[in-house]
Protein backbone atom coordinates (compact mmCIF):
# COMPACT_ATOMS: atom_id res chain seq x y z
CA UNK A 1 0.00 0.00 0.00
CA UNK A 2 1.29 3.46 -0.86
CA UNK A 3 0.70 6.55 1.28
CA UNK A 4 -1.96 7.65 -1.22
CA UNK A 5 -3.70 4.27 -1.00
CA UNK A 6 -3.54 4.45 2.80
CA UNK A 7 -5.23 7.88 2.71
CA UNK A 8 -7.93 6.53 0.37
CA UNK A 9 -8.42 3.53 2.66
CA UNK A 10 -8.87 5.82 5.68
CA UNK A 11 -11.37 8.04 3.87
CA UNK A 12 -13.41 5.01 2.78
CA UNK A 13 -13.18 3.61 6.32
CA UNK A 14 -14.74 6.85 7.63
CA UNK A 15 -17.47 6.79 4.96
CA UNK A 16 -18.30 3.18 5.90
CA UNK A 17 -18.55 4.07 9.59
CA UNK A 18 -20.63 7.16 8.81
CA UNK A 19 -23.01 4.90 6.88
CA UNK A 20 -22.99 2.51 9.85
CA UNK A 21 -21.97 -0.25 7.43
CA UNK A 22 -20.29 -2.70 9.77
CA UNK A 23 -19.93 -5.34 7.04
CA UNK A 24 -18.03 -2.93 4.77
CA UNK A 25 -15.63 -2.12 7.62
CA UNK A 26 -15.24 -5.81 8.51
CA UNK A 27 -14.42 -6.74 4.90
CA UNK A 28 -10.84 -5.59 5.57
CA UNK A 29 -10.33 -7.70 8.71
CA UNK A 30 -8.84 -11.19 9.01
CA UNK A 31 -10.91 -13.95 10.62
CA UNK A 32 -8.49 -14.14 13.59
CA UNK A 33 -8.18 -10.38 14.15
CA UNK A 34 -7.54 -9.01 17.64
CA UNK A 35 -9.03 -5.56 18.28
CA UNK A 36 -8.56 -3.58 21.51
CA UNK A 37 -10.54 -0.55 22.63
CA UNK A 38 -11.72 1.15 25.80
CA UNK A 39 -15.23 1.00 24.32
CA UNK A 40 -14.90 -2.77 23.92
CA UNK A 41 -14.23 -2.97 27.64
CA UNK A 42 -17.49 -1.11 28.35
CA UNK A 43 -19.59 -3.00 25.79
CA UNK A 44 -18.21 -6.53 26.17
CA UNK A 45 -16.47 -6.50 29.54
CA UNK A 46 -13.11 -7.19 27.88
CA UNK A 47 -10.67 -4.70 26.36
CA UNK A 48 -9.73 -7.01 23.48
CA UNK A 49 -12.11 -8.67 21.06
CA UNK A 50 -10.77 -11.78 19.31
CA UNK A 51 -12.08 -12.94 15.94
CA UNK A 52 -14.06 -11.30 13.17
CA UNK A 53 -17.38 -12.71 14.37
CA UNK A 54 -16.87 -11.34 17.89
CA UNK A 55 -15.80 -7.99 16.41
CA UNK A 56 -19.03 -7.87 14.36
CA UNK A 57 -21.10 -8.53 17.48
CA UNK A 58 -19.21 -5.90 19.48
CA UNK A 59 -19.51 -3.19 16.82
CA UNK A 60 -23.22 -3.86 16.24
CA UNK A 61 -23.92 -3.70 19.97
CA UNK A 62 -21.88 -0.50 20.30
CA UNK A 63 -23.77 1.16 17.42
CA UNK A 64 -27.17 0.26 18.90
CA UNK A 65 -26.47 2.65 21.76
CA UNK A 66 -25.93 5.70 19.52
CA UNK A 67 -28.38 7.59 17.34
CA UNK A 68 -25.75 9.72 15.55
CA UNK A 69 -22.21 8.93 14.44
CA UNK A 70 -19.79 10.92 12.29
CA UNK A 71 -16.07 10.39 11.69
CA UNK A 72 -13.87 12.90 9.87
CA UNK A 73 -10.30 11.89 9.05
CA UNK A 74 -7.75 14.50 10.15
CA UNK A 75 -4.53 12.69 9.34
CA UNK A 76 -3.06 9.28 8.57
CA UNK A 77 0.33 7.76 9.26
CA UNK A 78 1.42 4.80 7.14
CA UNK A 79 4.51 2.70 7.85
CA UNK A 80 5.21 0.48 4.84
CA UNK A 81 7.83 -1.54 6.72
CA UNK A 82 5.58 -2.59 9.61
CA UNK A 83 2.38 -2.37 7.51
CA UNK A 84 0.75 -0.23 10.18
CA UNK A 85 -1.80 2.48 9.46
CA UNK A 86 -2.83 5.07 12.03
CA UNK A 87 -6.05 6.94 11.30
CA UNK A 88 -6.50 10.11 13.35
CA UNK A 89 -10.06 11.39 13.21
CA UNK A 90 -12.54 13.69 14.87
CA UNK A 91 -15.71 11.95 15.87
CA UNK A 92 -19.17 13.00 16.88
CA UNK A 93 -21.22 10.42 18.68
CA UNK A 94 -24.66 11.62 19.57
CA UNK A 95 -23.71 15.14 20.75
CA UNK A 96 -20.27 14.33 22.14
CA UNK A 97 -17.21 15.45 20.17
CA UNK A 98 -13.72 14.06 20.62
CA UNK A 99 -10.70 12.79 18.73
CA UNK A 100 -9.93 9.17 18.02
CA UNK A 101 -7.00 7.28 16.61
CA UNK A 102 -6.97 3.74 15.38
CA UNK A 103 -3.87 1.77 14.56
CA UNK A 104 -4.41 -1.06 12.12
CA UNK A 105 -1.80 -3.69 11.31
CA UNK A 106 -2.12 -5.43 7.96
CA UNK A 107 -1.00 -9.03 7.59
CA UNK A 108 0.49 -10.77 4.58
CA UNK A 109 -2.97 -11.24 3.04
CA UNK A 110 -3.56 -7.44 3.13
CA UNK A 111 -6.24 -7.96 5.79
CA UNK A 112 -6.10 -6.30 9.21
CA UNK A 113 -4.81 -8.70 11.85
CA UNK A 114 -4.56 -6.27 14.78
CA UNK A 115 -6.29 -3.03 15.68
CA UNK A 116 -6.29 -0.64 18.60
CA UNK A 117 -8.52 2.37 19.25
CA UNK A 118 -7.69 5.40 21.39
CA UNK A 119 -9.91 8.37 22.30
CA UNK A 120 -9.31 11.81 23.79
CA UNK A 121 -10.05 15.49 23.55
CA UNK A 122 -9.85 17.52 20.35
CA UNK A 123 -6.74 19.68 20.60
CA UNK A 124 -7.04 23.42 19.92
NUBA-143866 format. One record per residue: residue in one letter; x, y, z of N, C-alpha, C, O in turn. Coordinates in nm, 2 decimals. Example, Ala and Ser with C-alpha at 12.3 -4.5 7.8 and 13.67 -1.06 7.14 Angstrom:
BEGIN
{a; {1.32; -0.57; 0.78}; {1.23; -0.45; 0.78}; {1.32; -0.33; 0.78}; {1.42; -0.33; 0.85}},
{s; {1.28; -0.22; 0.71}; {1.37; -0.11; 0.71}; {1.29; 0.00; 0.79}; {1.34; 0.11; 0.80}},
//
This chain:
BEGIN
{x; {0.09; -0.12; 0.00}; {0.00; 0.00; 0.00}; {0.09; 0.12; 0.00}; {0.19; 0.13; 0.07}},
{x; {0.06; 0.22; -0.08}; {0.13; 0.35; -0.09}; {0.06; 0.44; 0.01}; {-0.04; 0.41; 0.07}},
{x; {0.13; 0.55; 0.04}; {0.07; 0.65; 0.13}; {-0.06; 0.71; 0.07}; {-0.16; 0.73; 0.15}},
{x; {-0.07; 0.72; -0.06}; {-0.20; 0.77; -0.12}; {-0.31; 0.66; -0.10}; {-0.42; 0.70; -0.08}},
{x; {-0.27; 0.53; -0.12}; {-0.37; 0.43; -0.10}; {-0.41; 0.42; 0.05}; {-0.53; 0.39; 0.08}},
{x; {-0.32; 0.44; 0.14}; {-0.35; 0.44; 0.28}; {-0.45; 0.56; 0.31}; {-0.55; 0.54; 0.39}},
{x; {-0.43; 0.67; 0.25}; {-0.52; 0.79; 0.27}; {-0.66; 0.75; 0.22}; {-0.76; 0.78; 0.28}},
{x; {-0.66; 0.69; 0.10}; {-0.79; 0.65; 0.04}; {-0.86; 0.55; 0.12}; {-0.98; 0.55; 0.14}},
{x; {-0.79; 0.45; 0.18}; {-0.84; 0.35; 0.27}; {-0.91; 0.42; 0.39}; {-1.02; 0.39; 0.42}},
{x; {-0.84; 0.51; 0.45}; {-0.89; 0.58; 0.57}; {-1.01; 0.66; 0.54}; {-1.11; 0.66; 0.62}},
{x; {-1.02; 0.73; 0.42}; {-1.14; 0.80; 0.39}; {-1.26; 0.71; 0.36}; {-1.37; 0.74; 0.40}},
{x; {-1.23; 0.60; 0.30}; {-1.34; 0.50; 0.28}; {-1.38; 0.44; 0.41}; {-1.50; 0.42; 0.43}},
{x; {-1.29; 0.41; 0.50}; {-1.32; 0.36; 0.63}; {-1.41; 0.46; 0.70}; {-1.51; 0.41; 0.76}},
{x; {-1.39; 0.59; 0.70}; {-1.47; 0.69; 0.76}; {-1.61; 0.69; 0.70}; {-1.71; 0.69; 0.77}},
{x; {-1.62; 0.68; 0.56}; {-1.75; 0.68; 0.50}; {-1.83; 0.55; 0.54}; {-1.95; 0.56; 0.56}},
{x; {-1.76; 0.44; 0.55}; {-1.83; 0.32; 0.59}; {-1.88; 0.33; 0.73}; {-2.00; 0.29; 0.76}},
{x; {-1.81; 0.39; 0.82}; {-1.85; 0.41; 0.96}; {-1.97; 0.51; 0.96}; {-2.07; 0.49; 1.03}},
{x; {-1.96; 0.62; 0.88}; {-2.06; 0.72; 0.88}; {-2.19; 0.66; 0.83}; {-2.30; 0.70; 0.86}},
{x; {-2.18; 0.56; 0.74}; {-2.30; 0.49; 0.69}; {-2.35; 0.38; 0.78}; {-2.45; 0.31; 0.76}},
{x; {-2.27; 0.36; 0.89}; {-2.30; 0.25; 0.99}; {-2.30; 0.11; 0.92}; {-2.37; 0.02; 0.96}},
{x; {-2.21; 0.10; 0.82}; {-2.20; -0.02; 0.74}; {-2.09; -0.11; 0.80}; {-1.97; -0.11; 0.75}},
{x; {-2.12; -0.19; 0.91}; {-2.03; -0.27; 0.98}; {-1.97; -0.37; 0.88}; {-1.85; -0.40; 0.89}},
{x; {-2.05; -0.43; 0.79}; {-1.99; -0.53; 0.70}; {-1.89; -0.48; 0.61}; {-1.79; -0.55; 0.58}},
{x; {-1.90; -0.35; 0.56}; {-1.80; -0.29; 0.48}; {-1.67; -0.27; 0.55}; {-1.56; -0.29; 0.50}},
{x; {-1.68; -0.23; 0.68}; {-1.56; -0.21; 0.76}; {-1.50; -0.35; 0.79}; {-1.38; -0.36; 0.77}},
{x; {-1.58; -0.45; 0.82}; {-1.52; -0.58; 0.85}; {-1.46; -0.65; 0.73}; {-1.38; -0.74; 0.75}},
{x; {-1.50; -0.61; 0.61}; {-1.44; -0.67; 0.49}; {-1.29; -0.67; 0.49}; {-1.23; -0.75; 0.41}},
{x; {-1.23; -0.58; 0.56}; {-1.08; -0.56; 0.56}; {-1.01; -0.63; 0.67}; {-0.89; -0.61; 0.69}},
{x; {-1.09; -0.71; 0.75}; {-1.03; -0.77; 0.87}; {-1.02; -0.92; 0.85}; {-1.10; -0.99; 0.79}},
{x; {-0.91; -0.97; 0.90}; {-0.88; -1.12; 0.90}; {-0.98; -1.19; 1.00}; {-1.03; -1.13; 1.09}},
{x; {-1.00; -1.32; 0.98}; {-1.09; -1.39; 1.06}; {-1.04; -1.40; 1.21}; {-1.12; -1.41; 1.30}},
{x; {-0.91; -1.40; 1.22}; {-0.85; -1.41; 1.36}; {-0.80; -1.28; 1.42}; {-0.71; -1.28; 1.50}},
{x; {-0.86; -1.17; 1.37}; {-0.82; -1.04; 1.42}; {-0.83; -1.02; 1.57}; {-0.91; -1.09; 1.63}},
{x; {-0.74; -0.94; 1.62}; {-0.75; -0.90; 1.76}; {-0.77; -0.75; 1.76}; {-0.69; -0.68; 1.71}},
{x; {-0.88; -0.70; 1.83}; {-0.90; -0.56; 1.83}; {-0.92; -0.51; 1.97}; {-1.00; -0.57; 2.05}},
{x; {-0.85; -0.41; 2.01}; {-0.86; -0.36; 2.15}; {-0.91; -0.22; 2.15}; {-0.87; -0.13; 2.07}},
{x; {-0.99; -0.19; 2.25}; {-1.05; -0.06; 2.26}; {-1.11; -0.04; 2.40}; {-1.16; -0.13; 2.46}},
{x; {-1.11; 0.09; 2.45}; {-1.17; 0.11; 2.58}; {-1.32; 0.10; 2.57}; {-1.39; 0.07; 2.67}},
{x; {-1.38; 0.12; 2.45}; {-1.52; 0.10; 2.43}; {-1.56; -0.05; 2.44}; {-1.66; -0.09; 2.49}},
{x; {-1.47; -0.13; 2.38}; {-1.49; -0.28; 2.39}; {-1.50; -0.32; 2.54}; {-1.58; -0.41; 2.57}},
{x; {-1.42; -0.26; 2.62}; {-1.42; -0.30; 2.76}; {-1.56; -0.27; 2.82}; {-1.61; -0.34; 2.90}},
{x; {-1.62; -0.15; 2.78}; {-1.75; -0.11; 2.83}; {-1.86; -0.20; 2.78}; {-1.95; -0.25; 2.85}},
{x; {-1.85; -0.23; 2.65}; {-1.96; -0.30; 2.58}; {-1.95; -0.45; 2.61}; {-2.06; -0.51; 2.63}},
{x; {-1.83; -0.51; 2.61}; {-1.82; -0.65; 2.62}; {-1.77; -0.70; 2.75}; {-1.78; -0.82; 2.78}},
{x; {-1.71; -0.61; 2.83}; {-1.65; -0.65; 2.95}; {-1.50; -0.69; 2.94}; {-1.43; -0.72; 3.04}},
{x; {-1.45; -0.69; 2.81}; {-1.31; -0.72; 2.79}; {-1.25; -0.61; 2.69}; {-1.32; -0.57; 2.60}},
{x; {-1.13; -0.57; 2.72}; {-1.07; -0.47; 2.64}; {-1.03; -0.52; 2.50}; {-1.02; -0.43; 2.40}},
{x; {-1.01; -0.65; 2.48}; {-0.97; -0.70; 2.35}; {-1.08; -0.80; 2.30}; {-1.13; -0.88; 2.37}},
{x; {-1.11; -0.78; 2.17}; {-1.21; -0.87; 2.11}; {-1.13; -0.95; 2.01}; {-1.05; -0.90; 1.93}},
{x; {-1.15; -1.09; 2.01}; {-1.08; -1.18; 1.93}; {-1.17; -1.24; 1.83}; {-1.27; -1.31; 1.86}},
{x; {-1.13; -1.23; 1.70}; {-1.21; -1.29; 1.59}; {-1.31; -1.20; 1.53}; {-1.36; -1.11; 1.59}},
{x; {-1.32; -1.22; 1.40}; {-1.41; -1.13; 1.32}; {-1.55; -1.14; 1.36}; {-1.62; -1.04; 1.36}},
{x; {-1.60; -1.26; 1.39}; {-1.74; -1.27; 1.44}; {-1.76; -1.19; 1.57}; {-1.87; -1.13; 1.58}},
{x; {-1.67; -1.21; 1.66}; {-1.69; -1.13; 1.79}; {-1.68; -0.98; 1.77}; {-1.75; -0.91; 1.83}},
{x; {-1.59; -0.94; 1.67}; {-1.58; -0.80; 1.64}; {-1.71; -0.75; 1.58}; {-1.75; -0.64; 1.62}},
{x; {-1.77; -0.82; 1.49}; {-1.90; -0.79; 1.44}; {-2.01; -0.77; 1.55}; {-2.08; -0.67; 1.55}},
{x; {-2.01; -0.86; 1.64}; {-2.11; -0.85; 1.75}; {-2.08; -0.73; 1.83}; {-2.18; -0.66; 1.87}},
{x; {-1.96; -0.71; 1.87}; {-1.92; -0.59; 1.95}; {-1.96; -0.46; 1.88}; {-2.03; -0.38; 1.94}},
{x; {-1.92; -0.44; 1.75}; {-1.95; -0.32; 1.68}; {-2.10; -0.30; 1.67}; {-2.15; -0.18; 1.68}},
{x; {-2.18; -0.40; 1.64}; {-2.32; -0.39; 1.62}; {-2.38; -0.35; 1.76}; {-2.47; -0.26; 1.76}},
{x; {-2.34; -0.41; 1.86}; {-2.39; -0.37; 2.00}; {-2.35; -0.23; 2.03}; {-2.44; -0.15; 2.09}},
{x; {-2.23; -0.19; 2.00}; {-2.19; -0.05; 2.03}; {-2.27; 0.05; 1.95}; {-2.31; 0.16; 2.00}},
{x; {-2.30; 0.02; 1.82}; {-2.38; 0.12; 1.74}; {-2.52; 0.13; 1.79}; {-2.58; 0.23; 1.77}},
{x; {-2.58; 0.02; 1.84}; {-2.72; 0.03; 1.89}; {-2.74; 0.13; 1.99}; {-2.85; 0.19; 2.01}},
{x; {-2.63; 0.17; 2.07}; {-2.65; 0.26; 2.18}; {-2.63; 0.41; 2.13}; {-2.64; 0.50; 2.21}},
{x; {-2.62; 0.43; 2.00}; {-2.59; 0.57; 1.95}; {-2.68; 0.60; 1.83}; {-2.70; 0.52; 1.74}},
{x; {-2.75; 0.72; 1.84}; {-2.84; 0.76; 1.73}; {-2.76; 0.83; 1.62}; {-2.81; 0.83; 1.51}},
{x; {-2.65; 0.89; 1.66}; {-2.57; 0.97; 1.56}; {-2.43; 0.94; 1.57}; {-2.37; 0.92; 1.67}},
{x; {-2.36; 0.93; 1.45}; {-2.22; 0.89; 1.44}; {-2.16; 0.96; 1.32}; {-2.22; 0.95; 1.21}},
{x; {-2.05; 1.03; 1.34}; {-1.98; 1.09; 1.23}; {-1.83; 1.09; 1.26}; {-1.78; 1.14; 1.36}},
{x; {-1.75; 1.04; 1.16}; {-1.61; 1.04; 1.17}; {-1.55; 1.13; 1.06}; {-1.60; 1.12; 0.94}},
{x; {-1.45; 1.21; 1.09}; {-1.39; 1.29; 0.99}; {-1.24; 1.27; 1.00}; {-1.18; 1.31; 1.10}},
{x; {-1.17; 1.22; 0.90}; {-1.03; 1.19; 0.91}; {-0.95; 1.32; 0.91}; {-0.98; 1.41; 0.82}},
{x; {-0.86; 1.33; 1.00}; {-0.78; 1.45; 1.01}; {-0.64; 1.42; 0.96}; {-0.58; 1.51; 0.90}},
{x; {-0.59; 1.30; 0.98}; {-0.45; 1.27; 0.93}; {-0.44; 1.12; 0.93}; {-0.52; 1.05; 1.00}},
{x; {-0.34; 1.07; 0.86}; {-0.31; 0.93; 0.86}; {-0.15; 0.92; 0.87}; {-0.08; 1.01; 0.82}},
{x; {-0.11; 0.81; 0.92}; {0.03; 0.78; 0.93}; {0.05; 0.63; 0.88}; {-0.01; 0.54; 0.93}},
{x; {0.12; 0.61; 0.77}; {0.14; 0.48; 0.71}; {0.29; 0.44; 0.72}; {0.38; 0.52; 0.68}},
{x; {0.32; 0.32; 0.78}; {0.45; 0.27; 0.78}; {0.45; 0.15; 0.70}; {0.40; 0.04; 0.74}},
{x; {0.51; 0.16; 0.58}; {0.52; 0.05; 0.48}; {0.60; -0.07; 0.54}; {0.56; -0.19; 0.52}},
{x; {0.70; -0.05; 0.62}; {0.78; -0.15; 0.67}; {0.71; -0.24; 0.77}; {0.71; -0.37; 0.76}},
{x; {0.63; -0.18; 0.86}; {0.56; -0.26; 0.96}; {0.41; -0.29; 0.92}; {0.34; -0.36; 0.98}},
{x; {0.37; -0.22; 0.81}; {0.24; -0.24; 0.75}; {0.13; -0.19; 0.85}; {0.03; -0.25; 0.87}},
{x; {0.17; -0.08; 0.92}; {0.07; -0.02; 1.02}; {0.02; 0.11; 0.97}; {0.09; 0.20; 0.92}},
{x; {-0.11; 0.13; 0.98}; {-0.18; 0.25; 0.95}; {-0.24; 0.31; 1.07}; {-0.31; 0.24; 1.14}},
{x; {-0.22; 0.43; 1.10}; {-0.28; 0.51; 1.20}; {-0.38; 0.61; 1.14}; {-0.34; 0.69; 1.05}},
{x; {-0.50; 0.60; 1.18}; {-0.60; 0.69; 1.13}; {-0.64; 0.78; 1.25}; {-0.69; 0.74; 1.35}},
{x; {-0.62; 0.91; 1.23}; {-0.65; 1.01; 1.33}; {-0.77; 1.08; 1.28}; {-0.78; 1.14; 1.17}},
{x; {-0.88; 1.09; 1.37}; {-1.01; 1.14; 1.32}; {-1.08; 1.21; 1.43}; {-1.07; 1.18; 1.55}},
{x; {-1.16; 1.31; 1.39}; {-1.25; 1.37; 1.49}; {-1.38; 1.29; 1.48}; {-1.42; 1.25; 1.37}},
{x; {-1.45; 1.27; 1.59}; {-1.57; 1.19; 1.59}; {-1.68; 1.27; 1.67}; {-1.65; 1.33; 1.77}},
{x; {-1.80; 1.25; 1.62}; {-1.92; 1.30; 1.69}; {-2.01; 1.18; 1.71}; {-2.05; 1.11; 1.61}},
{x; {-2.03; 1.15; 1.83}; {-2.12; 1.04; 1.87}; {-2.23; 1.10; 1.95}; {-2.21; 1.15; 2.06}},
{x; {-2.35; 1.09; 1.90}; {-2.47; 1.16; 1.96}; {-2.43; 1.31; 1.96}; {-2.41; 1.37; 1.86}},
{x; {-2.41; 1.37; 2.08}; {-2.37; 1.51; 2.08}; {-2.24; 1.53; 2.14}; {-2.20; 1.65; 2.18}},
{x; {-2.16; 1.43; 2.15}; {-2.03; 1.43; 2.21}; {-1.92; 1.44; 2.10}; {-1.93; 1.36; 2.01}},
{x; {-1.83; 1.53; 2.12}; {-1.72; 1.55; 2.02}; {-1.59; 1.51; 2.08}; {-1.56; 1.55; 2.20}},
{x; {-1.51; 1.43; 2.01}; {-1.37; 1.41; 2.06}; {-1.29; 1.36; 1.95}; {-1.33; 1.35; 1.83}},
{x; {-1.16; 1.33; 1.97}; {-1.07; 1.28; 1.87}; {-1.04; 1.13; 1.90}; {-1.03; 1.09; 2.01}},
{x; {-1.03; 1.06; 1.79}; {-0.99; 0.92; 1.80}; {-0.87; 0.89; 1.71}; {-0.84; 0.96; 1.62}},
{x; {-0.81; 0.78; 1.75}; {-0.70; 0.73; 1.66}; {-0.71; 0.58; 1.66}; {-0.73; 0.52; 1.77}},
{x; {-0.70; 0.52; 1.55}; {-0.70; 0.37; 1.54}; {-0.57; 0.33; 1.47}; {-0.53; 0.39; 1.36}},
{x; {-0.50; 0.24; 1.52}; {-0.39; 0.18; 1.46}; {-0.43; 0.04; 1.40}; {-0.49; -0.04; 1.48}},
{x; {-0.40; 0.02; 1.28}; {-0.44; -0.11; 1.21}; {-0.32; -0.17; 1.15}; {-0.24; -0.10; 1.08}},
{x; {-0.29; -0.30; 1.18}; {-0.18; -0.37; 1.13}; {-0.23; -0.47; 1.03}; {-0.32; -0.55; 1.05}},
{x; {-0.17; -0.46; 0.91}; {-0.21; -0.54; 0.80}; {-0.12; -0.66; 0.79}; {0.00; -0.65; 0.80}},
{x; {-0.18; -0.78; 0.77}; {-0.10; -0.90; 0.76}; {-0.06; -0.93; 0.61}; {-0.08; -0.84; 0.53}},
{x; {0.00; -1.04; 0.59}; {0.05; -1.08; 0.46}; {-0.06; -1.08; 0.35}; {-0.04; -1.07; 0.24}},
{x; {-0.18; -1.11; 0.40}; {-0.30; -1.12; 0.30}; {-0.36; -0.99; 0.28}; {-0.47; -0.98; 0.22}},
{x; {-0.30; -0.88; 0.33}; {-0.36; -0.74; 0.31}; {-0.48; -0.72; 0.39}; {-0.56; -0.63; 0.37}},
{x; {-0.51; -0.81; 0.49}; {-0.62; -0.80; 0.58}; {-0.57; -0.75; 0.71}; {-0.45; -0.78; 0.75}},
{x; {-0.65; -0.68; 0.79}; {-0.61; -0.63; 0.92}; {-0.61; -0.74; 1.02}; {-0.71; -0.82; 1.04}},
{x; {-0.50; -0.76; 1.09}; {-0.48; -0.87; 1.19}; {-0.48; -0.82; 1.33}; {-0.50; -0.89; 1.42}},
{x; {-0.46; -0.69; 1.34}; {-0.46; -0.63; 1.48}; {-0.50; -0.48; 1.47}; {-0.47; -0.41; 1.37}},
{x; {-0.59; -0.44; 1.56}; {-0.63; -0.30; 1.57}; {-0.64; -0.26; 1.71}; {-0.67; -0.33; 1.80}},
{x; {-0.62; -0.13; 1.73}; {-0.63; -0.06; 1.86}; {-0.69; 0.07; 1.84}; {-0.66; 0.14; 1.75}},
{x; {-0.79; 0.11; 1.93}; {-0.85; 0.24; 1.93}; {-0.82; 0.32; 2.05}; {-0.81; 0.26; 2.16}},
{x; {-0.80; 0.45; 2.03}; {-0.77; 0.54; 2.14}; {-0.86; 0.66; 2.12}; {-0.89; 0.70; 2.01}},
{x; {-0.90; 0.72; 2.24}; {-0.99; 0.84; 2.23}; {-0.94; 0.94; 2.33}; {-0.89; 0.91; 2.43}},
{x; {-0.97; 1.07; 2.29}; {-0.93; 1.18; 2.38}; {-1.00; 1.31; 2.33}; {-1.09; 1.31; 2.25}},
{x; {-0.95; 1.42; 2.39}; {-1.00; 1.55; 2.36}; {-0.95; 1.60; 2.22}; {-0.85; 1.55; 2.17}},
{x; {-1.03; 1.69; 2.16}; {-0.99; 1.75; 2.03}; {-0.89; 1.87; 2.07}; {-0.93; 1.96; 2.14}},
{x; {-0.77; 1.86; 2.03}; {-0.67; 1.97; 2.06}; {-0.71; 2.10; 1.99}; {-0.77; 2.10; 1.88}},
{x; {-0.68; 2.21; 2.05}; {-0.70; 2.34; 1.99}; {-0.59; 2.38; 1.91}; {-0.59; 2.49; 1.85}},
//
